[in-house]
């Protein structure tokens, strides 16, 4: 197992390097000048040139990249041009909020998709199965930002059941219940497409397993249908379900950016959106790198669980 984890970590290094390379050069190819964001549009060229020298923007882009990469390897993510704060300090505050949102969304995805996919496969081509397939297609077709706006209008404006923004009530911040109250809508919006995809994957995998010879033999021996589905078939669906869950975490993190913007959730996604508008390159790079690390770690954990569940490795 240790060798397996080590190899996966080694594979992750070029992925993260590729992410830093693409993001760094994409930001520098984008039009605009960060000095205008800091000094204003009417700043003199002398002040702008002095600021470029101070920020190291007067050097060639390739040199800037390797300077930034060298600092990154030493644990320095850089300094925000706009906020005048170390990027790492901002991310330490934001990433915990994003993980709360991701945790709630992932819990909804895992529970809903596994239950719906399993029940749908067990009732193949019956009314429940057809309704589940139709609803999953509908959810998969709805963009996160559109679905989030619909939820916001229906359950926060038209029927003021849930709050419209933030993690806590600014007038009277509560505890866990207040957090859950604010978390519900953004978690649903973030999880919707993941539930749709994972439900269809689980359903297809379960249908395939239920037609295997050993399942047919178990039915022929008179085993109860519930035992066949939830004991014998489920253990063979779990590895693929865990693997898809790991891949889905990265997909959901992308959707969480929209949810955080729509519901003003103070996480990495909202910070990334604001930093892009302000052309705050160090902060954008830090946010994207944090998202990439979460994606790589989630896939690593999924691979470890799948490896542990595989009977050939025992």
C-alpha positions as protocol buffer text, in pm:
chain_id: "A"
residue {
  index: 1
  type: UNK
  ca { x: 0 y: 0 z: 0 }
}
residue {
  index: 2
  type: UNK
  ca { x: 285 y: 240 z: 83 }
}
residue {
  index: 3
  type: UNK
  ca { x: 443 y: 182 z: -260 }
}
residue {
  index: 4
  type: UNK
  ca { x: 104 y: 239 z: -425 }
}
residue {
  index: 5
  type: UNK
  ca { x: 51 y: 572 z: -245 }
}
residue {
  index: 6
  type: UNK
  ca { x: 408 y: 682 z: -320 }
}
residue {
  index: 7
  type: UNK
  ca { x: 364 y: 616 z: -693 }
}
residue {
  index: 8
  type: UNK
  ca { x: 35 y: 809 z: -697 }
}
residue {
  index: 9
  type: UNK
  ca { x: 204 y: 1104 z: -526 }
}
residue {
  index: 10
  type: UNK
  ca { x: 483 y: 1098 z: -784 }
}
residue {
  index: 11
  type: UNK
  ca { x: 226 y: 1100 z: -1064 }
}
residue {
  index: 12
  type: UNK
  ca { x: 62 y: 1406 z: -904 }
}
residue {
  index: 13
  type: UNK
  ca { x: 378 y: 1619 z: -927 }
}
residue {
  index: 14
  type: UNK
  ca { x: 373 y: 1674 z: -1307 }
}
residue {
  index: 15
  type: UNK
  ca { x: -2 y: 1740 z: -1291 }
}
residue {
  index: 16
  type: UNK
  ca { x: 44 y: 2019 z: -1036 }
}
residue {
  index: 17
  type: UNK
  ca { x: 341 y: 2160 z: -1230 }
}
residue {
  index: 18
  type: UNK
  ca { x: 133 y: 2163 z: -1545 }
}
residue {
  index: 19
  type: UNK
  ca { x: -145 y: 2349 z: -1362 }
}
residue {
  index: 20
  type: UNK
  ca { x: 95 y: 2616 z: -1237 }
}
residue {
  index: 21
  type: UNK
  ca { x: 246 y: 2657 z: -1586 }
}
residue {
  index: 22
  type: UNK
  ca { x: -87 y: 2694 z: -1767 }
}
residue {
  index: 23
  type: UNK
  ca { x: -240 y: 2931 z: -1511 }
}
residue {
  index: 24
  type: UNK
  ca { x: 70 y: 3150 z: -1485 }
}
residue {
  index: 25
  type: UNK
  ca { x: 109 y: 3203 z: -1858 }
}
residue {
  index: 26
  type: UNK
  ca { x: -267 y: 3234 z: -1922 }
}
residue {
  index: 27
  type: UNK
  ca { x: -283 y: 3522 z: -1673 }
}
residue {
  index: 28
  type: UNK
  ca { x: 10 y: 3699 z: -1836 }
}
residue {
  index: 29
  type: UNK
  ca { x: -143 y: 3659 z: -2183 }
}
residue {
  index: 30
  type: UNK
  ca { x: -469 y: 3819 z: -2070 }
}
residue {
  index: 31
  type: UNK
  ca { x: -515 y: 4184 z: -2168 }
}
residue {
  index: 32
  type: UNK
  ca { x: -488 y: 4462 z: -1911 }
}
residue {
  index: 33
  type: UNK
  ca { x: -234 y: 4592 z: -1664 }
}
residue {
  index: 34
  type: UNK
  ca { x: -236 y: 4513 z: -1294 }
}
residue {
  index: 35
  type: UNK
  ca { x: -75 y: 4849 z: -1216 }
}
residue {
  index: 36
  type: UNK
  ca { x: -395 y: 5021 z: -1327 }
}
residue {
  index: 37
  type: UNK
  ca { x: -589 y: 4816 z: -1073 }
}
residue {
  index: 38
  type: UNK
  ca { x: -352 y: 4923 z: -795 }
}
residue {
  index: 39
  type: UNK
  ca { x: -272 y: 5284 z: -888 }
}
residue {
  index: 40
  type: UNK
  ca { x: -582 y: 5375 z: -1088 }
}
residue {
  index: 41
  type: UNK
  ca { x: -628 y: 5457 z: -1455 }
}
residue {
  index: 42
  type: UNK
  ca { x: -480 y: 5808 z: -1427 }
}
residue {
  index: 43
  type: UNK
  ca { x: -150 y: 5712 z: -1263 }
}
residue {
  index: 44
  type: UNK
  ca { x: 163 y: 5843 z: -1433 }
}
residue {
  index: 45
  type: UNK
  ca { x: 378 y: 5613 z: -1642 }
}
residue {
  index: 46
  type: UNK
  ca { x: 671 y: 5673 z: -1406 }
}
residue {
  index: 47
  type: UNK
  ca { x: 474 y: 5544 z: -1105 }
}
residue {
  index: 48
  type: UNK
  ca { x: 346 y: 5248 z: -1307 }
}
residue {
  index: 49
  type: UNK
  ca { x: 699 y: 5160 z: -1422 }
}
residue {
  index: 50
  type: UNK
  ca { x: 832 y: 5183 z: -1065 }
}
residue {
  index: 51
  type: UNK
  ca { x: 554 y: 4956 z: -942 }
}
residue {
  index: 52
  type: UNK
  ca { x: 628 y: 4699 z: -1215 }
}
residue {
  index: 53
  type: UNK
  ca { x: 990 y: 4691 z: -1100 }
}
residue {
  index: 54
  type: UNK
  ca { x: 881 y: 4652 z: -738 }
}
residue {
  index: 55
  type: UNK
  ca { x: 648 y: 4364 z: -824 }
}
residue {
  index: 56
  type: UNK
  ca { x: 901 y: 4201 z: -1057 }
}
residue {
  index: 57
  type: UNK
  ca { x: 677 y: 4246 z: -1360 }
}
residue {
  index: 58
  type: UNK
  ca { x: 957 y: 4408 z: -1561 }
}
residue {
  index: 59
  type: UNK
  ca { x: 1133 y: 4072 z: -1599 }
}
residue {
  index: 60
  type: UNK
  ca { x: 1058 y: 3824 z: -1884 }
}
residue {
  index: 61
  type: UNK
  ca { x: 755 y: 3605 z: -1820 }
}
residue {
  index: 62
  type: UNK
  ca { x: 964 y: 3285 z: -1812 }
}
residue {
  index: 63
  type: UNK
  ca { x: 1193 y: 3436 z: -1545 }
}
residue {
  index: 64
  type: UNK
  ca { x: 888 y: 3547 z: -1344 }
}
residue {
  index: 65
  type: UNK
  ca { x: 748 y: 3194 z: -1359 }
}
residue {
  index: 66
  type: UNK
  ca { x: 1063 y: 3027 z: -1229 }
}
residue {
  index: 67
  type: UNK
  ca { x: 1101 y: 3288 z: -954 }
}
residue {
  index: 68
  type: UNK
  ca { x: 741 y: 3221 z: -848 }
}
residue {
  index: 69
  type: UNK
  ca { x: 791 y: 2842 z: -873 }
}
residue {
  index: 70
  type: UNK
  ca { x: 1108 y: 2862 z: -663 }
}
residue {
  index: 71
  type: UNK
  ca { x: 923 y: 3057 z: -395 }
}
residue {
  index: 72
  type: UNK
  ca { x: 636 y: 2808 z: -413 }
}
residue {
  index: 73
  type: UNK
  ca { x: 870 y: 2516 z: -347 }
}
residue {
  index: 74
  type: UNK
  ca { x: 976 y: 2700 z: -31 }
}
residue {
  index: 75
  type: UNK
  ca { x: 614 y: 2737 z: 81 }
}
residue {
  index: 76
  type: UNK
  ca { x: 571 y: 3097 z: -35 }
}
residue {
  index: 77
  type: UNK
  ca { x: 260 y: 3144 z: -251 }
}
residue {
  index: 78
  type: UNK
  ca { x: 335 y: 3510 z: -308 }
}
residue {
  index: 79
  type: UNK
  ca { x: 184 y: 3840 z: -203 }
}
residue {
  index: 80
  type: UNK
  ca { x: -154 y: 3967 z: -321 }
}
residue {
  index: 81
  type: UNK
  ca { x: -114 y: 4282 z: -530 }
}
residue {
  index: 82
  type: UNK
  ca { x: -461 y: 4411 z: -446 }
}
residue {
  index: 83
  type: UNK
  ca { x: -513 y: 4296 z: -85 }
}
residue {
  index: 84
  type: UNK
  ca { x: -149 y: 4359 z: 17 }
}
residue {
  index: 85
  type: UNK
  ca { x: -159 y: 4032 z: 212 }
}
residue {
  index: 86
  type: UNK
  ca { x: 28 y: 3702 z: 177 }
}
residue {
  index: 87
  type: UNK
  ca { x: -173 y: 3466 z: -43 }
}
residue {
  index: 88
  type: UNK
  ca { x: -128 y: 3179 z: 203 }
}
residue {
  index: 89
  type: UNK
  ca { x: -296 y: 3375 z: 484 }
}
residue {
  index: 90
  type: UNK
  ca { x: -603 y: 3445 z: 271 }
}
residue {
  index: 91
  type: UNK
  ca { x: -625 y: 3085 z: 149 }
}
residue {
  index: 92
  type: UNK
  ca { x: -599 y: 2946 z: 501 }
}
residue {
  index: 93
  type: UNK
  ca { x: -914 y: 3140 z: 591 }
}
residue {
  index: 94
  type: UNK
  ca { x: -1099 y: 3062 z: 269 }
}
residue {
  index: 95
  type: UNK
  ca { x: -1019 y: 2697 z: 206 }
}
residue {
  index: 96
  type: UNK
  ca { x: -1183 y: 2582 z: 528 }
}
residue {
  index: 97
  type: UNK
  ca { x: -1509 y: 2749 z: 420 }
}
residue {
  index: 98
  type: UNK
  ca { x: -1488 y: 2582 z: 78 }
}
residue {
  index: 99
  type: UNK
  ca { x: -1426 y: 2243 z: 237 }
}
residue {
  index: 100
  type: UNK
  ca { x: -1741 y: 2289 z: 450 }
}
residue {
  index: 101
  type: UNK
  ca { x: -1942 y: 2352 z: 133 }
}
residue {
  index: 102
  type: UNK
  ca { x: -1773 y: 2062 z: -46 }
}
residue {
  index: 103
  type: UNK
  ca { x: -1830 y: 1832 z: 250 }
}
residue {
  index: 104
  type: UNK
  ca { x: -2202 y: 1908 z: 256 }
}
residue {
  index: 105
  type: UNK
  ca { x: -2230 y: 1871 z: -122 }
}
residue {
  index: 106
  type: UNK
  ca { x: -2035 y: 1546 z: -126 }
}
residue {
  index: 107
  type: UNK
  ca { x: -2250 y: 1400 z: 151 }
}
residue {
  index: 108
  type: UNK
  ca { x: -2562 y: 1475 z: -55 }
}
residue {
  index: 109
  type: UNK
  ca { x: -2405 y: 1326 z: -369 }
}
residue {
  index: 110
  type: UNK
  ca { x: -2289 y: 1005 z: -201 }
}
residue {
  index: 111
  type: UNK
  ca { x: -2610 y: 933 z: -13 }
}
residue {
  index: 112
  type: UNK
  ca { x: -2858 y: 1039 z: -281 }
}
residue {
  index: 113
  type: UNK
  ca { x: -2682 y: 884 z: -582 }
}
residue {
  index: 114
  type: UNK
  ca { x: -2606 y: 552 z: -414 }
}
residue {
  index: 115
  type: UNK
  ca { x: -2959 y: 508 z: -283 }
}
residue {
  index: 116
  type: UNK
  ca { x: -3130 y: 626 z: -604 }
}
residue {
  index: 117
  type: UNK
  ca { x: -2894 y: 436 z: -835 }
}
residue {
  index: 118
  type: UNK
  ca { x: -2930 y: 111 z: -640 }
}
residue {
  index: 119
  type: UNK
  ca { x: -3309 y: 134 z: -606 }
}
residue {
  index: 120
  type: UNK
  ca { x: -3345 y: 228 z: -971 }
}
residue {
  index: 121
  type: UNK
  ca { x: -3138 y: -71 z: -1086 }
}
residue {
  index: 122
  type: UNK
  ca { x: -3331 y: -305 z: -855 }
}
residue {
  index: 123
  type: UNK
  ca { x: -3656 y: -176 z: -1014 }
}
residue {
  index: 124
  type: UNK
  ca { x: -3526 y: -177 z: -1372 }
}
residue {
  index: 125
  type: UNK
  ca { x: -3780 y: -39 z: -1624 }
}
residue {
  index: 126
  type: UNK
  ca { x: -4044 y: 11 z: -1356 }
}
residue {
  index: 127
  type: UNK
  ca { x: -4202 y: 353 z: -1285 }
}
residue {
  index: 128
  type: UNK
  ca { x: -3947 y: 440 z: -1015 }
}
residue {
  index: 129
  type: UNK
  ca { x: -3659 y: 365 z: -1253 }
}
residue {
  index: 130
  type: UNK
  ca { x: -3806 y: 573 z: -1534 }
}
residue {
  index: 131
  type: UNK
  ca { x: -3872 y: 871 z: -1305 }
}
residue {
  index: 132
  type: UNK
  ca { x: -3518 y: 849 z: -1163 }
}
residue {
  index: 133
  type: UNK
  ca { x: -3365 y: 844 z: -1512 }
}
residue {
  index: 134
  type: UNK
  ca { x: -3577 y: 1141 z: -1623 }
}
residue {
  index: 135
  type: UNK
  ca { x: -3493 y: 1348 z: -1313 }
}
residue {
  index: 136
  type: UNK
  ca { x: -3122 y: 1267 z: -1342 }
}
residue {
  index: 137
  type: UNK
  ca { x: -3122 y: 1378 z: -1707 }
}
residue {
  index: 138
  type: UNK
  ca { x: -3294 y: 1701 z: -1606 }
}
residue {
  index: 139
  type: UNK
  ca { x: -3046 y: 1773 z: -1327 }
}
residue {
  index: 140
  type: UNK
  ca { x: -2747 y: 1691 z: -1547 }
}
residue {
  index: 141
  type: UNK
  ca { x: -2873 y: 1940 z: -1809 }
}
residue {
  index: 142
  type: UNK
  ca { x: -2900 y: 2234 z: -1568 }
}
residue {
  index: 143
  type: UNK
  ca { x: -2590 y: 2453 z: -1521 }
}
residue {
  index: 144
  type: UNK
  ca { x: -2490 y: 2512 z: -1159 }
}
residue {
  index: 145
  type: UNK
  ca { x: -2525 y: 2890 z: -1180 }
}
residue {
  index: 146
  type: UNK
  ca { x: -2877 y: 2866 z: -1330 }
}
residue {
  index: 147
  type: UNK
  ca { x: -2997 y: 2606 z: -1080 }
}
residue {
  index: 148
  type: UNK
  ca { x: -2846 y: 2810 z: -797 }
}
residue {
  index: 149
  type: UNK
  ca { x: -3035 y: 3121 z: -909 }
}
residue {
  index: 150
  type: UNK
  ca { x: -3360 y: 2922 z: -930 }
}
residue {
  index: 151
  type: UNK
  ca { x: -3311 y: 2786 z: -577 }
}
residue {
  index: 152
  type: UNK
  ca { x: -3221 y: 3132 z: -453 }
}
residue {
  index: 153
  type: UNK
  ca { x: -3535 y: 3286 z: -601 }
}
residue {
  index: 154
  type: UNK
  ca { x: -3774 y: 3009 z: -491 }
}
residue {
  index: 155
  type: UNK
  ca { x: -3651 y: 2934 z: -138 }
}
residue {
  index: 156
  type: UNK
  ca { x: -3486 y: 3259 z: -31 }
}
residue {
  index: 157
  type: UNK
  ca { x: -3689 y: 3529 z: -208 }
}
residue {
  index: 158
  type: UNK
  ca { x: -4031 y: 3393 z: -306 }
}
residue {
  index: 159
  type: UNK
  ca { x: -4055 y: 3167 z: 0 }
}
residue {
  index: 160
  type: UNK
  ca { x: -3804 y: 3314 z: 249 }
}
residue {
  index: 161
  type: UNK
  ca { x: -3716 y: 2982 z: 411 }
}
residue {
  index: 162
  type: UNK
  ca { x: -3339 y: 2998 z: 371 }
}
residue {
  index: 163
  type: UNK
  ca { x: -3096 y: 3292 z: 381 }
}
residue {
  index: 164
  type: UNK
  ca { x: -2971 y: 3450 z: 58 }
}
residue {
  index: 165
  type: UNK
  ca { x: -2598 y: 3483 z: 135 }
}
residue {
  index: 166
  type: UNK
  ca { x: -2308 y: 3411 z: 368 }
}
residue {
  index: 167
  type: UNK
  ca { x: -2223 y: 3133 z: 612 }
}
residue {
  index: 168
  type: UNK
  ca { x: -2382 y: 3285 z: 922 }
}
residue {
  index: 169
  type: UNK
  ca { x: -2642 y: 3544 z: 1012 }
}
residue {
  index: 170
  type: UNK
  ca { x: -2449 y: 3874 z: 1027 }
}
residue {
  index: 171
  type: UNK
  ca { x: -2695 y: 4015 z: 1283 }
}
residue {
  index: 172
  type: UNK
  ca { x: -2677 y: 3722 z: 1522 }
}
residue {
  index: 173
  type: UNK
  ca { x: -2422 y: 3457 z: 1421 }
}
residue {
  index: 174
  type: UNK
  ca { x: -2529 y: 3120 z: 1552 }
}
residue {
  index: 175
  type: UNK
  ca { x: -2360 y: 2783 z: 1578 }
}
residue {
  index: 176
  type: UNK
  ca { x: -2389 y: 2465 z: 1378 }
}
residue {
  index: 177
  type: UNK
  ca { x: -2762 y: 2505 z: 1311 }
}
residue {
  index: 178
  type: UNK
  ca { x: -2709 y: 2852 z: 1166 }
}
residue {
  index: 179
  type: UNK
  ca { x: -2428 y: 2715 z: 947 }
}
residue {
  index: 180
  type: UNK
  ca { x: -2646 y: 2428 z: 823 }
}
residue {
  index: 181
  type: UNK
  ca { x: -2928 y: 2672 z: 751 }
}
residue {
  index: 182
  type: UNK
  ca { x: -2697 y: 2877 z: 527 }
}
residue {
  index: 183
  type: UNK
  ca { x: -2531 y: 2568 z: 380 }
}
residue {
  index: 184
  type: UNK
  ca { x: -2843 y: 2394 z: 251 }
}
residue {
  index: 185
  type: UNK
  ca { x: -2910 y: 2585 z: -72 }
}
residue {
  index: 186
  type: UNK
  ca { x: -2547 y: 2620 z: -196 }
}
residue {
  index: 187
  type: UNK
  ca { x: -2484 y: 2253 z: -114 }
}
residue {
  index: 188
  type: UNK
  ca { x: -2791 y: 2146 z: -312 }
}
residue {
  index: 189
  type: UNK
  ca { x: -2691 y: 2365 z: -607 }
}
residue {
  index: 190
  type: UNK
  ca { x: -2335 y: 2229 z: -606 }
}
residue {
  index: 191
  type: UNK
  ca { x: -2442 y: 1866 z: -565 }
}
residue {
  index: 192
  type: UNK
  ca { x: -2726 y: 1854 z: -820 }
}
residue {
  index: 193
  type: UNK
  ca { x: -2524 y: 1767 z: -1131 }
}
residue {
  index: 194
  type: UNK
  ca { x: -2304 y: 1530 z: -929 }
}
residue {
  index: 195
  type: UNK
  ca { x: -2612 y: 1344 z: -803 }
}
residue {
  index: 196
  type: UNK
  ca { x: -2737 y: 1311 z: -1161 }
}
residue {
  index: 197
  type: UNK
  ca { x: -2408 y: 1174 z: -1295 }
}
residue {
  index: 198
  type: UNK
  ca { x: -2335 y: 943 z: -1004 }
}
residue {
  index: 199
  type: UNK
  ca { x: -2692 y: 808 z: -1000 }
}
residue {
  index: 200
  type: UNK
  ca { x: -2668 y: 707 z: -1365 }
}
residue {
  index: 201
  type: UNK
  ca { x: -2322 y: 553 z: -1316 }
}
residue {
  index: 202
  type: UNK
  ca { x: -2436 y: 359 z: -1009 }
}
residue {
  index: 203
  type: UNK
  ca { x: -2752 y: 245 z: -1185 }
}
residue {
  index: 204
  type: UNK
  ca { x: -2560 y: 122 z: -1491 }
}
residue {
  index: 205
  type: UNK
  ca { x: -2301 y: -58 z: -1277 }
}
residue {
  index: 206
  type: UNK
  ca { x: -2565 y: -223 z: -1061 }
}
residue {
  index: 207
  type: UNK
  ca { x: -2768 y: -338 z: -1364 }
}
residue {
  index: 208
  type: UNK
  ca { x: -2455 y: -494 z: -1513 }
}
residue {
  index: 209
  type: UNK
  ca { x: -2370 y: -672 z: -1186 }
}
residue {
  index: 210
  type: UNK
  ca { x: -2727 y: -797 z: -1139 }
}
residue {
  index: 211
  type: UNK
  ca { x: -2699 y: -982 z: -1472 }
}
residue {
  index: 212
  type: UNK
  ca { x: -2377 y: -1164 z: -1375 }
}
residue {
  index: 213
  type: UNK
  ca { x: -2397 y: -1546 z: -1351 }
}
residue {
  index: 214
  type: UNK
  ca { x: -2322 y: -1556 z: -978 }
}
residue {
  index: 215
  type: UNK
  ca { x: -2615 y: -1321 z: -909 }
}
residue {
  index: 216
  type: UNK
  ca { x: -2846 y: -1534 z: -1122 }
}
residue {
  index: 217
  type: UNK
  ca { x: -2721 y: -1841 z: -935 }
}
residue {
  index: 218
  type: UNK
  ca { x: -2791 y: -1671 z: -601 }
}
residue {
  index: 219
  type: UNK
  ca { x: -3144 y: -1595 z: -713 }
}
residue {
  index: 220
  type: UNK
  ca { x: -3186 y: -1955 z: -831 }
}
residue {
  index: 221
  type: UNK
  ca { x: -3085 y: -2078 z: -484 }
}
residue {
  index: 222
  type: UNK
  ca { x: -3380 y: -1886 z: -344 }
}
residue {
  index: 223
  type: UNK
  ca { x: -3198 y: -1600 z: -176 }
}
residue {
  index: 224
  type: UNK
  ca { x: -3416 y: -1300 z: -104 }
}
residue {
  index: 225
  type: UNK
  ca { x: -3393 y: -1023 z: -362 }
}
residue {
  index: 226
  type: UNK
  ca { x: -3298 y: -767 z: -100 }
}
residue {
  index: 227
  type: UNK
  ca { x: -3003 y: -979 z: 15 }
}
residue {
  index: 228
  type: UNK
  ca { x: -2888 y: -1037 z: -342 }
}
residue {
  index: 229
  type: UNK
  ca { x: -2890 y: -664 z: -423 }
}
residue {
  index: 230
  type: UNK
  ca { x: -2765 y: -512 z: -98 }
}
residue {
  index: 231
  type: UNK
  ca { x: -2510 y: -776 z: 0 }
}
residue {
  index: 232
  type: UNK
  ca { x: -2379 y: -968 z: -301 }
}
residue {
  index: 233
  type: UNK
  ca { x: -2418 y: -711 z: -579 }
}
residue {
  index: 234
  type: UNK
  ca { x: -2335 y: -399 z: -382 }
}
residue {
  index: 235
  type: UNK
  ca { x: -1984 y: -509 z: -283 }
}
residue {
  index: 236
  type: UNK
  ca { x: -1892 y: -531 z: -654 }
}
residue {
  index: 237
  type: UNK
  ca { x: -2033 y: -186 z: -731 }
}
residue {
  index: 238
  type: UNK
  ca { x: -1850 y: -10 z: -445 }
}
residue {
  index: 239
  type: UNK
  ca { x: -1502 y: 16 z: -608 }
}
residue {
  index: 240
  type: UNK
  ca { x: -1634 y: 188 z: -920 }
}
residue {
  index: 241
  type: UNK
  ca { x: -1862 y: 408 z: -709 }
}
residue {
  index: 242
  type: UNK
  ca { x: -1570 y: 521 z: -490 }
}
residue {
  index: 243
  type: UNK
  ca { x: -1353 y: 585 z: -796 }
}
residue {
  index: 244
  type: UNK
  ca { x: -1622 y: 798 z: -960 }
}
residue {
  index: 245
  type: UNK
  ca { x: -1678 y: 984 z: -634 }
}
residue {
  index: 246
  type: UNK
  ca { x: -1312 y: 1086 z: -629 }
}
residue {
  index: 247
  type: UNK
  ca { x: -1333 y: 1215 z: -985 }
}
residue {
  index: 248
  type: UNK
  ca { x: -1657 y: 1391 z: -903 }
}
residue {
  index: 249
  type: UNK
  ca { x: -1495 y: 1593 z: -622 }
}
residue {
  index: 250
  type: UNK
  ca { x: -1289 y: 1791 z: -873 }
}
residue {
  index: 251
  type: UNK
  ca { x: -1595 y: 1838 z: -1092 }
}
residue {
  index: 252
  type: UNK
  ca { x: -1795 y: 1966 z: -796 }
}
residue {
  index: 253
  type: UNK
  ca { x: -1519 y: 2202 z: -690 }
}
residue {
  index: 254
  type: UNK
  ca { x: -1556 y: 2369 z: -1028 }
}
residue {
  index: 255
  type: UNK
  ca { x: -1930 y: 2398 z: -973 }
}
residue {
  index: 256
  type: UNK
  ca { x: -1869 y: 2528 z: -621 }
}
residue {
  index: 257
  type: UNK
  ca { x: -1707 y: 2838 z: -772 }
}
residue {
  index: 258
  type: UNK
  ca { x: -2045 y: 2937 z: -917 }
}
residue {
  index: 259
  type: UNK
  ca { x: -2230 y: 2845 z: -597 }
}
residue {
  index: 260
  type: UNK
  ca { x: -1995 y: 3054 z: -385 }
}
residue {
  index: 261
  type: UNK
  ca { x: -2042 y: 3355 z: -614 }
}
residue {
  index: 262
  type: UNK
  ca { x: -2420 y: 3322 z: -627 }
}
residue {
  index: 263
  type: UNK
  ca { x: -2468 y: 3263 z: -255 }
}
residue {
  index: 264
  type: UNK
  ca { x: -2173 y: 3485 z: -147 }
}
residue {
  index: 265
  type: UNK
  ca { x: -2012 y: 3191 z: 29 }
}
residue {
  index: 266
  type: UNK
  ca { x: -1672 y: 3315 z: 155 }
}
residue {
  index: 267
  type: UNK
  ca { x: -1459 y: 3040 z: 7 }
}
residue {
  index: 268
  type: UNK
  ca { x: -1180 y: 2989 z: -246 }
}
residue {
  index: 269
  type: UNK
  ca { x: -1423 y: 3006 z: -540 }
}
residue {
  index: 270
  type: UNK
  ca { x: -1554 y: 3350 z: -450 }
}
residue {
  index: 271
  type: UNK
  ca { x: -1200 y: 3469 z: -384 }
}
residue {
  index: 272
  type: UNK
  ca { x: -1090 y: 3333 z: -723 }
}
residue {
  index: 273
  type: UNK
  ca { x: -1374 y: 3515 z: -900 }
}
residue {
  index: 274
  type: UNK
  ca { x: -1294 y: 3847 z: -731 }
}
residue {
  index: 275
  type: UNK
  ca { x: -921 y: 3807 z: -794 }
}
residue {
  index: 276
  type: UNK
  ca { x: -975 y: 3742 z: -1165 }
}
residue {
  index: 277
  type: UNK
  ca { x: -1180 y: 4061 z: -1195 }
}
residue {
  index: 278
  type: UNK
  ca { x: -902 y: 4252 z: -1017 }
}
residue {
  index: 279
  type: UNK
  ca { x: -621 y: 4081 z: -1216 }
}
residue {
  index: 280
  type: UNK
  ca { x: -457 y: 3980 z: -889 }
}
residue {
  index: 281
  type: UNK
  ca { x: -227 y: 3718 z: -1046 }
}
residue {
  index: 282
  type: UNK
  ca { x: -64 y: 3578 z: -727 }
}
residue {
  index: 283
  type: UNK
  ca { x: -404 y: 3526 z: -565 }
}
residue {
  index: 284
  type: UNK
  ca { x: -552 y: 3364 z: -877 }
}
residue {
  index: 285
  type: UNK
  ca { x: -254 y: 3129 z: -899 }
}
residue {
  index: 286
  type: UNK
  ca { x: -287 y: 3040 z: -531 }
}
residue {
  index: 287
  type: UNK
  ca { x: -661 y: 2971 z: -559 }
}
residue {
  index: 288
  type: UNK
  ca { x: -623 y: 2754 z: -870 }
}
residue {
  index: 289
  type: UNK
  ca { x: -335 y: 2564 z: -711 }
}
residue {
  index: 290
  type: UNK
  ca { x: -546 y: 2502 z: -398 }
}
residue {
  index: 291
  type: UNK
  ca { x: -830 y: 2366 z: -612 }
}
residue {
  index: 292
  type: UNK
  ca { x: -585 y: 2144 z: -804 }
}
residue {
  index: 293
  type: UNK
  ca { x: -440 y: 2009 z: -479 }
}
residue {
  index: 294
  type: UNK
  ca { x: -789 y: 1923 z: -351 }
}
residue {
  index: 295
  type: UNK
  ca { x: -864 y: 1746 z: -679 }
}
residue {
  index: 296
  type: UNK
  ca { x: -539 y: 1545 z: -668 }
}
residue {
  index: 297
  type: UNK
  ca { x: -578 y: 1454 z: -299 }
}
residue {
  index: 298
  type: UNK
  ca { x: -941 y: 1346 z: -344 }
}
residue {
  index: 299
  type: UNK
  ca { x: -846 y: 1122 z: -636 }
}
residue {
  index: 300
  type: UNK
  ca { x: -555 y: 981 z: -436 }
}
residue {
  index: 301
  type: UNK
  ca { x: -787 y: 895 z: -146 }
}
residue {
  index: 302
  type: UNK
  ca { x: -1034 y: 738 z: -389 }
}
residue {
  index: 303
  type: UNK
  ca { x: -756 y: 527 z: -545 }
}
residue {
  index: 304
  type: UNK
  ca { x: -642 y: 413 z: -200 }
}
residue {
  index: 305
  type: UNK
  ca { x: -998 y: 308 z: -104 }
}
residue {
  index: 306
  type: UNK
  ca { x: -1048 y: 128 z: -436 }
}
residue {
  index: 307
  type: UNK
  ca { x: -712 y: -46 z: -388 }
}
residue {
  index: 308
  type: UNK
  ca { x: -821 y: -154 z: -40 }
}
residue {
  index: 309
  type: UNK
  ca { x: -1159 y: -280 z: -166 }
}
residue {
  index: 310
  type: UNK
  ca { x: -1005 y: -482 z: -449 }
}
residue {
  index: 311
  type: UNK
  ca { x: -986 y: -844 z: -329 }
}
residue {
  index: 312
  type: UNK
  ca { x: -690 y: -916 z: -561 }
}
residue {
  index: 313
  type: UNK
  ca { x: -471 y: -688 z: -342 }
}
residue {
  index: 314
  type: UNK
  ca { x: -557 y: -862 z: -16 }
}
